[in-house]
């Protein structure tokens, strides 16, 4: 299974991921590149900037919103 597939599965199951999770769970050092590739494939992933409470540094948290190719279900 590729890193793209592992990251996508994680997003579909949990709804979000951050770089520390990606490194720890999947050995992925370049999460932003994996997200870029998934977006090119038609997946809707939103970036939310978070602040680290300890030092005030910021990091990206990615939220899965679906697939552009999925048919929308009527409400």
LUMRO-405536 format. One record per atom (N, C-alpha, C, O, CB): x, y, z. Coordinates in steps of 0.1 Angstrom, whole numbers, plus 5000, padded with zeros to 4 digits. Glycine has a CB too. Layout:
N
XYZ;...
***
This chain:
75
500949885000;500050005000;500950125000;501950135008;499050005012;500650224991;501450344990;501150445002;500050425009;501250414977;501950545004;501750645014;500450715011;499650745020;502850735016;500250744998;498950814994;497750734999;496850795004;498950844979;497750604996;496650525000;496450515015;495350515020;496850384994;497650505022;497550495037;496950625043;496150625052;498850465043;497450745037;496950875042;495450885039;494650935047;497750985036;495050855027;493650855023;492750775032;491750815037;493450815008;493250645035;492450565044;492350625057;491250615064;493150425045;493350685062;493350745076;492350865075;491550875084;494750805079;492450945065;491451065064;490051015063;489151075069;491851145052;489750905055;488450855054;487950795067;486750805070;488350755043;488850735075;488350675087;488250775099;487250775106;489350565091;489250865100;489250955112;488851095108;488551175117;490650955117;488851135095;488451275091;489551375092;489351485086;487351315100;490651355098;491751455099;493051385101;493151275106;491451555109;494151455098;495551415101;496451535102;496151635095;496051315090;497551525109;498551625110;499851565107;500051445107;498451695124;500951645105;502251595101;502851495112;503451395108;503151705099;502651525124;503151435135;502551295134;503251195135;503051495148;501251295132;500551165131;501051085118;501250965119;499051185130;501151155107;501651095095;503051035096;503350925091;501551195083;503951105103;505251055105;505250935114;505850835111;506151165111;504550945125;504550835135;503850715130;504350605131;503750885148;502750725123;501950615119;502350555105;502150435103;500450655119;502850645096;503050595083;504450625077;504750595066;502050665074;505350685086;506650715081;506750825071;507650825062;507350595076;505750905070;505551015060;506151145065;505651205074;504151025056;507251185058;507951315062;507351425054;507451545059;509451305059;506651405043;506151515035;504651505033;504151475022;506851515021;503951515044;502451505043;501851605033;500951575026;501851525057;502351725033;501851825024;501851775009;500951805001;502551965025;502951705006;503051654992;502051544990;501451534979;504451604989;501751455000;500751354998;499351414997;498651374988;500751255011;499151525004;497851595003;497651654990;496651644984;497751695014;498751714985;498751774971;498351664961;497551694952;500151834968;498951554962;498651444952;497251394953;496551374943;499651324954;496751384965;495351344967;494351444962;493351414956;495051314982;494651574964;493851674958;493751674943;492751694937;494251814963;494951644937;494951624922;494151514917;493551514906;496451604918;493951414926;493151294922;491651324924;490851234921;493551174930;491251444930;489851474931;489351464946;488151484948;489051394923;490151444955;489751444969;489751584975;490651664973;490651344978;488651614982;488551744988;489051735002;488551675011;486951784988;490151815004;490851815017;491151955021;491752035013;492251725017;490651995032;490752135037;491952145047;492052055056;489452185043;492752255046;493852275055;493352375066;492852475063;495052335048;493652335078;493352425090;494652445097;495352345101;492252365099;495052565099;496252605107;495952595122;494952655126;496752745103;496852525129;496652505143;497852565150;498952575144;496452355147;497752605163;498852655171;499252555181;498452495188;498452785177;500552535182;501052445192;501052525206;501652625207;502552395189;500352465216;500252535228;501552555236;501552645244;499252465237;502552475233;503752485241;504652605237;504952695245;504552355240;504952615224;505752725219;505052825210;505652925207;506952665211;503852795207;503052885198;503352865183;502952945175;503353025202;504152765180;504352735166;503052695159;502152645166;505452625164;503052705146;501852665139;502152535131;503252515127;501252775130;501052455128;501252345119;499852325112;498852385116;501552215128;499952245101;498752225093;498052095098;498651995102;499052205078;496752105099;495851985101;494951975089;494252075085;495051995115;494951855083;494151835071;492851765074;492851655081;495051755060;491751815068;490451755071;489851705058;489851775047;489451865077;489351585058;488751515046;487351555045;486551545054;488951365047;486951605033;485551645030;484851565019;483751595016;485551795026;485551475013;484951385003;485751384990;486851414990;483551435000;485051334980;485651314967;484851394957;483651384957;485751164963;485451474949;484751554939;484051474929;483051514923;485851644931;484451344927;483751254918;482551174924;481851104917;484751154912;482351194937;481251124944;479951194940;479851314940;481451114959;478951114937;477651174935;477151224949;477251154959;476651084929;476551344949;475951394962;474651334965;473751314956;475851544961;474451294977;473151234981;472151344985;472551444991;473351144994;470951334980;469951434983;469551434998;469651335004;468651414974;469251555003;468951575017;467451545019;466951555031;469251705022;
***
